[in-house]
Amino acid sequence: MHALTHGDLLVALDRNALLVVVLVASAVIGIRTLADRPATRPRRWAGPLAGLLLILWTVARNLPVPPFSVLAP
């Protein structure tokens, strides 16, 4: 978040790409809501899928093997 607030998008993506993606998606949903075009209702599986994605991201970032070590800050 520090890198984003200082305008350094590449460092922010390097440190935590998932945060950048979630913030962009939240901004798009917020803008659509403010424009009186509410986003479609989330599907029943959207919450559990988001939780699973967060858990998998957290585990993958902490694996010390080469394909995943790139994700570590």
C-alpha positions as CSV (number, residue, x, y, z in Angstrom):
1,M,0.0,0.0,0.0
2,H,2.9,2.3,0.7
3,A,4.2,2.0,-2.9
4,L,0.7,2.7,-4.3
5,T,0.3,5.8,-2.2
6,H,3.6,7.1,-3.4
7,G,2.7,6.3,-7.1
8,D,5.1,3.4,-7.7
9,L,2.8,0.9,-9.4
10,L,5.6,-1.5,-10.4
11,V,6.9,-1.9,-6.8
12,A,3.3,-2.4,-5.6
13,L,2.8,-5.1,-8.2
14,D,6.1,-6.7,-7.1
15,R,5.3,-6.6,-3.5
16,N,1.6,-7.7,-3.6
17,A,0.0,-8.1,-7.0
18,L,-3.2,-9.5,-5.5
19,L,-3.8,-6.3,-3.5
20,V,-3.5,-4.2,-6.6
21,V,-6.0,-6.4,-8.5
22,V,-8.5,-6.3,-5.6
23,L,-8.2,-2.5,-5.3
24,V,-8.7,-2.0,-9.0
25,A,-11.8,-4.3,-8.9
26,S,-13.2,-2.5,-5.9
27,A,-12.7,0.9,-7.6
28,V,-14.6,-0.3,-10.7
29,I,-17.4,-1.6,-8.6
30,G,-17.5,1.6,-6.5
31,I,-17.6,3.8,-9.6
32,R,-20.4,1.7,-11.2
33,T,-22.4,2.0,-8.0
34,L,-21.9,5.8,-7.8
35,A,-22.9,6.1,-11.4
36,D,-26.2,4.5,-10.4
37,R,-25.4,1.4,-12.4
38,P,-25.1,-1.2,-9.6
39,A,-23.0,-4.2,-10.3
40,T,-24.7,-7.5,-10.7
41,R,-25.2,-9.5,-7.5
42,P,-22.3,-11.7,-6.6
43,R,-22.9,-15.4,-7.2
44,R,-23.1,-17.7,-4.2
45,W,-19.7,-19.2,-4.9
46,A,-18.0,-15.8,-5.2
47,G,-17.3,-15.4,-1.5
48,P,-15.8,-18.9,-0.9
49,L,-13.8,-18.6,-4.2
50,A,-12.3,-15.3,-3.0
51,G,-11.4,-16.9,0.3
52,L,-9.8,-19.8,-1.4
53,L,-7.9,-17.5,-3.7
54,L,-6.6,-15.6,-0.7
55,I,-5.5,-18.7,1.1
56,L,-3.8,-20.1,-2.1
57,W,-2.0,-16.8,-2.7
58,T,-0.8,-16.7,0.9
59,V,0.6,-20.2,0.7
60,A,2.1,-19.8,-2.7
61,R,3.9,-16.6,-1.7
62,N,5.6,-18.4,1.2
63,L,6.8,-21.5,-0.7
64,P,10.6,-21.4,-1.2
65,V,10.6,-23.2,-4.5
66,P,11.6,-21.4,-7.7
67,P,8.2,-20.8,-9.5
68,F,6.7,-19.4,-6.3
69,S,9.7,-17.6,-4.9
70,V,9.1,-14.8,-7.4
71,L,5.9,-13.9,-5.6
72,A,7.6,-13.2,-2.3
73,P,8.3,-9.6,-1.5
